[in-house]
Amino acid sequence: MSQNIHPMLNIAIRAARAAGAIINRAALDLDVLKIAAKGTNDFVTEVDHAAEEAVIDVLLEAYPGHGILAEESGRDRGARHSDYVWIIDPLDGTTNFIHGLPIYAVSIALSFRGKIEQAVVYDPARNDLFYASKGRGAFLNDRRLRVSKRTRMGEALIGTGFPFRKGDNFKRYLKIFEEVMQSCAGMRRPGAAALDLCYVAAGWYDGFFETGLNPWDVAAGSLMVTEAGGLVGNFTGEADYLHQREIVAATPRIYAHLVQTLAPYSRVIKEAEPAAHAPASPAPDATQAFVDAAAPAPSVKATRIRKADLPKNDDAPF
């Protein structure tokens, strides 16, 4: 690893590896895992909580004055009014994890006044460490990352994520899927958005899009993409994606193609239409905006569920 790594990024890497060690130990015996449901097809485990606590402990030991925005605990810990906010997903791809499918990651990003400055995505199953600092490039282990050089949509491999929560607009997604599928070389859905974005940065995907995501799902991965030479935005191509619950990331040429296809399906446009004649309100601070949009997850009591009890229908996310 480069000796010129930013000190804050170094702490984030230490935190990610601590969480990864907890995840790897738990992966050895999934049958005793305690699982609870936050909603339909939306699971949380004792490992999510333990990994998140490990990450926060490492971060706050080094930077006690920083803020925390975490998937499971929200803003319960850390300084609430700091310019620095750590955005944490301790186990992105929980459904994969509880099924024993080794596609999941720890995602940690540092925001300074609403802008992502540092990012780590750690894949503990493969011991792959993706990391980036703003203006210093993105890396996988010791290798510098660059997005792919493909420019033709017909040759592009596109990653995505299926809607799976109750209330998600599945019919809308099917229309998007049909349009993109017919214009590209293929589509993939592994089930961990943080890794999907890293795959764009590495050039393994040429593009990626998904709806229904939260800041902790995309904060770290988005910096990987931009530092690797790619573009990230919402479906209309604007940079406002952290709290819009829709994201597209790709090489510059493929990005333009995807935005052209996805723009008609943007929730930003649909929500703006009824208020087209309303007085404009001041733009919110970016940090506060994604904090407001990411309310802490409701408290749930973990109950023991055997793997055999999990849904087996074809619609369950993998």
ABEGO torsion letter per residue (X at the ends): XBAABBAAAAAAAAAAAAAAAAAAAAAABAAABBBBBABBGBBBBAAAAAAAAAAAAAAAAABAABBBBBAAAEAABEBAABABBBBBBABBGAAAAAAGBBBBBBBBBBBBGGBBABBBBBBAAAGBBBBBBBGAEBBBEABBBBBBABABAAABBBBBBBBABBGBBAAAAAAAAAAAAAABAEBBBAGBAAAAAAAAAAGABABBBBBGBBAAAAAAAAAAAAAAGBBBBBAAGBABAAAAGBBBBBBAAAAAAAAAAAAAABAAAAAAAAAAABBBBBBBBAAAAAAAABBBBBBBBBBBBBAAABBABAABBX
